[in-house]
């Protein structure tokens, strides 16, 4: 069975990749979302512990009524990705 969308992007040039540049303000907001200061968020153990604690609180399988789309959980994952990036 062939896919209907096969070859849809062939021949297209100029692929654009959106790069996010994380400023100190973004890191501060991400740390605040996890209940940490920016200094605490630089410590790997503290960051990981806070992330795991909040994952258990906001995971979509656990809190189906409060956040049906898992918006808080995805925002938490993005905050952890920002803070764990050691650039």
C-alpha positions as CSV (number, residue, x, y, z in Angstrom):
1,X,0.0,0.0,0.0
2,X,1.5,3.3,-1.1
3,X,1.4,6.4,0.9
4,X,-0.5,9.4,-0.6
5,X,2.1,11.8,0.7
6,X,5.1,10.1,-0.8
7,X,7.5,12.6,-2.4
8,X,5.6,15.6,-1.3
9,X,8.7,17.6,-0.3
10,X,10.9,16.6,-3.2
11,X,12.5,19.4,-5.1
12,X,11.9,22.0,-2.5
13,X,14.8,24.3,-1.7
14,X,15.6,26.6,1.2
15,X,14.5,24.5,4.1
16,X,14.1,26.8,7.1
17,X,15.0,25.6,10.6
18,X,13.8,27.7,13.5
19,X,16.5,28.1,16.1
20,X,15.6,29.3,19.5
21,X,18.2,31.4,21.3
22,X,17.8,31.1,25.1
23,X,18.3,34.3,26.9
24,X,18.8,34.7,30.7
25,X,15.2,35.8,31.0
26,X,14.0,32.5,29.4
27,X,16.3,30.5,31.8
28,X,14.9,32.5,34.7
29,X,11.3,31.8,33.7
30,X,12.1,28.1,33.2
31,X,13.7,27.9,36.6
32,X,10.7,29.6,38.1
33,X,8.4,27.2,36.5
34,X,10.3,24.4,38.3
35,X,10.3,26.3,41.6
36,X,14.0,26.9,41.5
37,X,16.3,29.9,41.3
38,X,18.7,30.2,38.3
39,X,21.6,29.2,40.6
40,X,19.9,26.1,41.9
41,X,19.0,25.1,38.3
42,X,22.6,25.0,37.4
43,X,23.2,22.0,39.7
44,X,22.3,18.9,37.8
45,X,21.1,16.9,40.8
46,X,18.7,19.6,42.1
47,X,17.4,20.2,38.6
48,X,16.7,16.5,37.9
49,X,15.0,16.1,41.3
50,X,12.7,19.0,40.7
51,X,11.9,17.8,37.2
52,X,11.0,14.3,38.3
53,X,8.9,15.6,41.2
54,X,6.9,17.9,38.9
55,X,6.6,15.2,36.2
56,X,4.8,13.0,38.7
57,X,2.5,15.9,39.5
58,X,1.7,17.0,36.0
59,X,2.0,13.8,33.9
60,X,-1.0,13.5,31.6
61,X,-1.7,9.8,32.6
62,X,-2.0,10.8,36.2
63,X,-3.8,14.2,36.0
64,X,-6.3,13.6,33.2
65,X,-9.0,16.0,34.5
66,X,-6.8,19.0,35.3
67,X,-4.8,19.2,32.1
68,X,-6.4,17.1,29.3
69,X,-3.9,18.2,26.6
70,X,-0.8,17.8,28.8
71,X,0.1,21.5,28.2
72,X,1.7,21.9,31.6
73,X,3.7,18.7,31.2
74,X,5.0,19.8,27.8
75,X,6.0,23.2,29.2
76,X,7.8,21.4,32.0
77,X,9.7,19.3,29.5
78,X,10.7,22.3,27.5
79,X,11.8,24.1,30.7
80,X,14.0,21.1,31.6
81,X,15.5,21.0,28.2
82,X,16.4,24.7,28.4
83,X,17.9,24.4,31.8
84,X,19.8,21.2,31.2
85,X,21.4,22.5,28.1
86,X,25.0,23.4,29.1
87,X,26.0,25.9,26.5
